[in-house]
Amino acid sequence: MIRNIFIPEGDGKSTYDKLIIIIFYLFPLFLLSSFLMNLSLVIISIYFIFFVIRNKFYSLFENTVVILTIFFWIYLVFISFFIHGEEIQIIKSISYIRFIFLFLTIAFILPRLNFNLTKIFYFYLFIATIFSIDVIFQFIFGFNILGFPCEMSCQRNSSFFGKELVAGTFILYFGLIGLLSLLINNKNLSFFIIFLIFFGFSIFLTGDRTPFIIFLIIIFLNSIFNKYLRFYFISGLIISILFFSLSMFSSDILKQRYIENVKNIFSSSELDLPSLDQNLSHHENMYNYLIKDSQKKNFITSYINSEEKRSKKFKNLGIDIYISSLQNKNFFKEKNYEEKIFFSNLIIINLNNEINKLKLRRLNVIKVISFREKNNLTNKWYNNLIDSQYGAHYLTAISIFLDNSLFGAGLKSYRNTCKKYEDINSFSSMSRCSSHPHNLHLEILSEAGIFGYLFFIIIIFSAVISATRYRGKNNTILIYILLFLLSYVFPFKPSGSFFSTFNSFYFWLCISLIFYLKKKIQIDEK
């Protein structure tokens, strides 16, 4: 019964073909559960193998793009087995084949089934609309239609996802992919711009900043490069900016999320300064905080050379003296940078469990300031960025990459490897660890190395060539989805973990749609 709703009887497709098509319909609902999402990917993988063998579709493996994506997976398995050898990395790399099969199924098998994805796009449009309405409801009332409350003092609205704060990403991808149904028909462009702004507004209300940034990038790039839709996207961009600005300044919650919180990320340190002089730079404020009182205790060299430094009693005494010496107005004027860096490192590395966090943060700041003064880096414009939590993630990922440049540190390894890098040049180094470095490119470089990153770039480049080389009348659709993909991989924005189920799914879905749509357009125009 359910099958007949999606696929008419008598279309010549096998039961297995129809099952896979139903799964594609239900992808948005499967994303509500990691288990269902992975189960559906496993079923697609089995179907792919079965289809290739049953139809003797071995010519597929002569395609350059197919070979490239398979070698990308083989490379991930190789470094996991022979370079790193950790069980969790081996499991992750082997199981990543499910995304390669997803790509191959959509891009090369669905066109052979003679099934028009437009119906699926309409269904995605419908689902994204339901979620968007629910987000707006949750923003207004503080709970969604099922009673799930908003999160983080209602700065985040997650709709049906509950505590999983991914509603913005969900609406971004399924909403804007659903809009393909209107582009393919090419008769509903007025509805296209209405839905575009509607989805943008709902993404904005979720409080998910990264999907909102991607949304604006997509509109901006289409305004420049998609000449047939330029008028609609420019109109959408202008209306969206005005609409979002009015909404932000009329809501304290949105203002806090998109203005105040972003300012805090890039203008405060781990020290949580009690007061700031607005006329001084962040670096100068840090100085004043550390030297606010005057004391004269010149002890560093004597302490380092002390025979009693191994005693815990004298360690703690030395730490207290060292901390109090920060209040000496001449402390930072003295050019003993090497001693300051050495002493700070000595305590940070060896005494993490013996001093409180505030002292440890102050010691880290001493080390960073001394390093910058020694290398004339005090007044660099990028210091505020690298002193933020995101900056600490990025510097750590870069350090991991430099130490593991060829093959990376291994899939999903950042969360453990980051602990080794206490000496990064950031006031927020204590916050350097996370499940991933919050930048897609730095994550791949640090975990898969330069060779893995080259595979990644070449795959993207092949999608660009495939979309732009075609010059048919429906080129607008290919450009739209291509710019969607490029917005996803835009390097100068925060991002989720590339190797997670949800983010890998979105990436490979975009890649596969480019190849599917090109093949389908060519077939339809013959």
FIKOLTI-232358 format. One record per residue (C-alpha): x, y, z. Coordinates in pm, whole numbers. Each point is the difference from the previous one (the first is absolute). Layout:
// FIKOLTI-232358
{{X; Y; Z}} ...
// end
This chain:
// FIKOLTI-232358
{{0; 0; 0}} {{273; 245; 103}} {{206; -107; -299}} {{-284; 89; -238}} {{-20; 353; 140}} {{354; 70; -118}} {{32; -226; -304}} {{-287; -83; -237}} {{-78; -363; -80}} {{110; -147; -329}} {{313; 211; -47}} {{222; -302; -66}} {{222; 45; 306}} {{91; -290; 226}} {{-95; -13; 366}} {{360; 81; 94}} {{2; 304; -227}} {{-320; 128; 156}} {{133; -57; 351}} {{306; 215; -72}} {{-213; 277; -149}} {{-221; -2; 313}} {{314; 31; 212}} {{103; 308; -199}} {{-343; 148; 69}} {{37; -61; 372}} {{355; 131; 47}} {{-121; 318; 178}} {{-185; -209; 259}} {{289; -245; 41}} {{222; 291; 100}} {{-200; 26; 321}} {{179; -320; 105}} {{368; -82; -52}} {{-88; -371; 10}} {{-263; 28; -276}} {{230; 217; -208}} {{285; -250; 15}} {{-238; -293; -54}} {{-132; 160; -318}} {{357; 56; -123}} {{81; -366; 64}} {{-308; -108; -198}} {{103; 228; -288}} {{350; -149; 8}} {{-137; -354; -24}} {{-235; 106; -279}} {{287; 159; -193}} {{206; -320; 11}} {{-305; -207; -93}} {{-91; 230; -291}} {{351; 1; -147}} {{26; -380; 13}} {{-355; -66; -121}} {{29; 238; -294}} {{372; -63; -63}} {{52; 374; 22}} {{379; -32; 24}} {{60; 276; -252}} {{-83; 235; 286}} {{350; -55; 138}} {{155; 138; -316}} {{-128; 346; 88}} {{275; 233; 126}} {{-213; 154; 274}} {{-105; -343; 126}} {{362; -113; 14}} {{97; 319; 181}} {{-265; -33; 273}} {{80; -368; 56}} {{371; 79; 32}} {{-87; 272; 252}} {{-166; -267; 215}} {{289; -244; -52}} {{241; 273; 111}} {{-197; 57; 324}} {{7; -375; 72}} {{371; -20; -83}} {{109; 274; 243}} {{-226; -144; 270}} {{146; -350; -35}} {{366; 61; -78}} {{79; 350; 130}} {{-205; 35; 319}} {{-137; -347; 75}} {{-256; 107; 260}} {{-317; -209; 10}} {{-245; 292; 1}} {{170; 157; -304}} {{-3; -331; -189}} {{-374; -43; 65}} {{-75; 359; -100}} {{199; -21; -322}} {{-146; -334; -113}} {{-357; 108; 75}} {{52; 322; -199}} {{-61; -206; -316}} {{-373; 50; 60}} {{29; 363; -117}} {{189; -104; -314}} {{-281; -246; -80}} {{-257; 275; 65}} {{176; 220; -254}} {{31; -276; -260}} {{-365; -104; 41}} {{-143; 348; -47}} {{241; 115; -271}} {{17; -310; -219}} {{-278; -246; 87}} {{-308; 219; 53}} {{24; 143; -357}} {{-8; -361; -132}} {{-321; -62; 194}} {{-165; 277; -199}} {{-135; 153; 318}} {{-55; 375; 16}} {{135; 144; 325}} {{-232; 300; -33}} {{-262; -185; 204}} {{252; -54; 277}} {{98; 369; -13}} {{-366; 95; 48}} {{-18; -228; 302}} {{318; 159; 145}} {{-157; 342; -56}} {{-307; -109; 194}} {{200; -144; 291}} {{225; 306; 23}} {{-310; 221; 7}} {{-144; -197; 293}} {{326; 31; 193}} {{23; 372; -79}} {{-352; 66; 126}} {{80; -196; 314}} {{319; 203; 59}} {{-197; 325; -28}} {{-261; -140; 241}} {{275; -102; 245}} {{163; 343; -21}} {{-328; 176; 80}} {{-130; -229; 276}} {{320; -155; 141}} {{-99; -355; -94}} {{-82; -181; -323}} {{-327; -166; -98}} {{107; -323; 176}} {{92; 190; 316}} {{380; -10; -43}} {{142; 313; 172}} {{245; 242; -160}} {{364; -28; 107}} {{265; 237; 142}} {{-245; 255; 140}} {{-193; -24; -329}} {{299; 116; -205}} {{-18; -337; -179}} {{-316; -153; -147}} {{39; -363; -102}} {{-357; -92; -102}} {{-54; -379; -8}} {{371; -69; 64}} {{-37; 76; 371}} {{343; 50; 159}} {{179; -64; -330}} {{63; 354; -125}} {{2; -77; -373}} {{-333; 142; -119}} {{169; 284; -190}} {{220; -240; -196}} {{-299; -225; -71}} {{-214; 283; -140}} {{294; 140; -196}} {{68; -321; -189}} {{-342; -154; -44}} {{-171; 334; -49}} {{238; 128; -265}} {{30; -339; -169}} {{-381; -17; 5}} {{-2; 328; -193}} {{144; -194; -294}} {{-358; -121; -61}} {{-96; 359; -85}} {{311; 67; -208}} {{-42; -314; -208}} {{-356; 97; -92}} {{118; 355; -72}} {{-356; 126; 43}} {{-9; 86; 368}} {{286; 245; 48}} {{-218; 238; 204}} {{-65; -283; 243}} {{371; -80; -14}} {{100; 340; 141}} {{-278; -13; 264}} {{112; -342; 123}} {{366; 107; -13}} {{-61; 295; 235}} {{-231; -211; 219}} {{263; -270; 48}} {{268; 262; 63}} {{-213; 159; 271}} {{-66; -334; 171}} {{373; -84; -9}} {{64; 341; 157}} {{-247; -76; 282}} {{165; -334; 80}} {{303; 195; 125}} {{230; -227; -203}} {{256; 254; -117}} {{199; -218; -241}} {{-303; -114; -210}} {{-114; 362; -7}} {{343; 109; -130}} {{-16; -274; -266}} {{-348; 117; -100}} {{124; 357; -55}} {{304; -128; -194}} {{-228; -207; -226}} {{-218; 302; -80}} {{303; 223; -54}} {{179; -243; -233}} {{-315; -64; -203}} {{-49; 376; -29}} {{339; 16; -173}} {{36; -322; -197}} {{-354; -124; -77}} {{-95; 252; -267}} {{-345; -145; -77}} {{-103; 25; 365}} {{205; 308; 89}} {{-301; 229; 35}} {{-176; -239; 238}} {{305; -54; 218}} {{93; 368; 19}} {{-360; 78; 97}} {{10; -280; 256}} {{331; 124; 141}} {{-124; 357; 46}} {{-333; -105; 152}} {{170; -255; 227}} {{256; 246; 137}} {{-269; 258; 75}} {{-230; -261; 152}} {{273; -158; 211}} {{129; 338; 121}} {{-345; 115; 111}} {{-62; -332; 173}} {{336; 5; 176}} {{-36; 348; 144}} {{-359; -61; 109}} {{90; -315; 193}} {{244; -4; 293}} {{45; -376; -45}} {{108; 30; -364}} {{216; 302; 77}} {{176; -195; 276}} {{54; -303; -224}} {{122; 172; -315}} {{169; 315; 133}} {{96; -19; 366}} {{106; -367; 0}} {{210; 45; -315}} {{167; 307; 154}} {{80; -202; 310}} {{156; -279; -203}} {{250; 234; -165}} {{58; 258; 273}} {{40; -185; 329}} {{247; -252; 130}} {{-15; -296; 231}} {{86; 234; 287}} {{-343; 165; 1}} {{135; 347; 70}} {{-210; 182; 263}} {{25; 336; -175}} {{121; 122; -337}} {{110; 343; -116}} {{-177; 46; -334}} {{275; 234; -118}} {{268; -267; 33}} {{71; -303; -215}} {{-74; -350; 124}} {{373; -58; 45}} {{47; 321; 204}} {{-295; -91; 221}} {{163; -334; 68}} {{321; 175; 108}} {{-183; 230; 238}} {{-189; -288; 152}} {{317; -195; 72}} {{201; 291; 147}} {{-271; 192; 182}} {{193; 19; 333}} {{365; 65; 66}} {{231; -247; 171}} {{371; -61; -28}} {{89; -367; -11}} {{273; -97; -238}} {{25; -375; 47}} {{-25; -179; -336}} {{362; -96; -62}} {{63; -99; 360}} {{-311; -216; 8}} {{86; -182; -321}} {{349; -77; 130}} {{-118; -95; 349}} {{92; -348; 119}} {{-327; -9; 192}} {{-222; 55; -306}} {{-104; -366; 5}} {{-171; 42; 336}} {{-377; 44; -31}} {{7; 251; 285}} {{252; 217; -179}} {{-175; -50; -334}} {{-318; 146; 139}} {{189; 276; 178}} {{184; 82; -322}} {{-325; 9; -194}} {{-154; 243; 248}} {{306; 225; -15}} {{-2; -18; -377}} {{-369; 89; -21}} {{47; 291; 238}} {{293; 126; -203}} {{-242; 63; -286}} {{-114; 299; 200}} {{343; 160; -43}} {{-37; 291; -242}} {{343; -68; -143}} {{-63; -371; -53}} {{-74; 21; -371}} {{252; 276; -64}} {{284; -234; 88}} {{139; -185; -301}} {{29; -341; 166}} {{-242; -156; -248}} {{177; -335; -12}} {{-27; -38; 379}} {{-367; 98; 1}} {{-85; -249; -275}} {{210; -274; 159}} {{-144; 48; 347}} {{-359; 20; -121}} {{45; -319; -203}} {{161; -173; 296}} {{-304; 60; 217}} {{-267; -48; -268}} {{139; -336; -113}} {{95; -149; 337}} {{-246; 148; 247}} {{-338; -13; -172}} {{-154; -189; 290}} {{162; 206; 275}} {{-123; 353; -72}} {{-344; 139; -68}} {{-123; 88; -346}} {{20; 373; 46}} {{372; -18; 81}} {{57; -231; -295}} {{-179; 240; -233}} {{209; 290; 126}} {{319; -196; -50}} {{-105; -77; -356}} {{-63; 369; -65}} {{350; 85; 132}} {{151; -254; -236}} {{-198; 126; -301}} {{74; 367; 70}} {{371; -76; 48}} {{7; -198; -324}} {{-166; 283; -190}} {{229; 266; 143}} {{305; -207; -80}} {{-116; -45; -361}} {{-154; 347; -52}} {{-352; -145; -32}} {{-171; 210; 267}} {{-209; 227; -222}} {{-98; -240; -277}} {{-356; 41; -129}} {{-75; -370; 28}} {{78; -32; 374}} {{-364; 42; 102}} {{-96; -286; -232}} {{264; -244; 121}} {{-72; 92; 362}} {{-360; -118; -43}} {{-108; -358; 59}} {{-32; -55; -376}} {{350; 141; -44}} {{134; -250; 254}} {{-165; -283; -197}} {{149; 124; -327}} {{352; 45; 136}} {{-10; -346; 155}} {{-119; -158; -327}} {{277; 178; -189}} {{258; -125; 250}} {{-133; -356; -31}} {{20; 26; -378}} {{358; 131; 6}} {{101; -296; 217}} {{-193; -251; -216}} {{4; 173; -337}} {{-1; -301; -234}} {{-263; -230; 149}} {{-158; 199; 282}} {{-59; -119; 356}} {{-291; -229; -95}} {{-378; 25; -32}} {{-180; 146; 304}} {{337; 38; 175}} {{-14; 373; 72}} {{-178; -42; 334}} {{297; -196; 140}} {{294; 140; -195}} {{-86; 358; 100}} {{105; -72; 360}} {{366; -4; -105}} {{4; 361; -119}} {{10; 218; 312}} {{243; 243; -160}} {{-222; 152; -271}} {{17; 378; -25}} {{-351; 77; 127}} {{-141; 136; 325}} {{-271; -268; -32}} {{234; -296; -29}} {{-176; -170; 293}} {{-310; -20; -223}} {{186; -145; -298}} {{-150; -349; 33}} {{-331; -100; -153}} {{-139; -288; -205}} {{120; 177; -317}} {{181; 326; -90}} {{-315; 173; -133}} {{142; 56; -347}} {{-53; -253; -274}} {{330; 58; -181}} {{212; 1; 316}} {{-175; -316; 118}} {{83; -190; -320}} {{359; 131; -4}} {{63; -90; 366}} {{-175; -340; -8}} {{62; -122; -358}} {{314; 194; -95}} {{94; 172; -323}} {{-76; -309; -212}} {{-351; -33; 141}} {{-55; 371; -52}} {{111; -27; -364}} {{-257; -277; -57}} {{-265; 226; 156}} {{92; 299; -218}} {{15; -206; -319}} {{-347; -144; 68}} {{-138; 352; 41}} {{184; 115; -311}} {{-151; -289; -202}} {{-348; 114; 110}} {{82; 356; -107}} {{116; -121; -343}} {{-306; -221; -39}} {{-241; 284; 80}} {{169; 279; -197}} {{103; -193; -312}} {{-365; -67; -84}} {{-161; 285; -197}} {{-357; -120; -45}} {{-309; 208; 65}} {{-31; -144; 352}} {{348; 109; 105}} {{-165; 225; 262}} {{-91; -303; 210}} {{354; -138; -4}} {{148; 337; 94}} {{-246; 29; 288}} {{93; -335; 155}} {{372; 58; -73}} {{-4; 330; 188}} {{-184; -182; 276}} {{293; -244; 20}} {{263; 278; -12}} {{-179; 182; 281}} {{21; -317; 208}} {{377; -29; -53}} {{67; 375; 30}} {{326; 4; 200}} {{-47; 315; 209}} {{-290; -109; 219}} {{-52; -228; 300}} {{-131; -346; -79}} {{-104; -326; 158}} {{208; -315; -23}} {{42; -112; -362}} {{27; -366; 101}} {{-324; -2; 202}} {{-304; -177; -143}} {{-210; 311; -58}} {{269; 222; -154}} {{139; -272; -224}} {{-354; -76; -115}} {{-61; 364; -101}} {{333; 24; -182}} {{-41; -316; -205}} {{-366; 76; -70}} {{100; 333; -158}} {{281; -162; -203}} {{-225; -280; -124}} {{-284; 235; -98}} {{234; 188; -234}} {{86; -315; -192}} {{-357; -131; 14}} {{-154; 325; -127}} {{252; 32; -281}} {{-68; -357; -117}} {{-376; 42; 35}} {{-3; 330; -191}} {{201; -155; -282}} {{-242; -294; -22}} {{-307; 226; 0}} {{139; 224; -276}} {{76; -285; -238}} 
// end
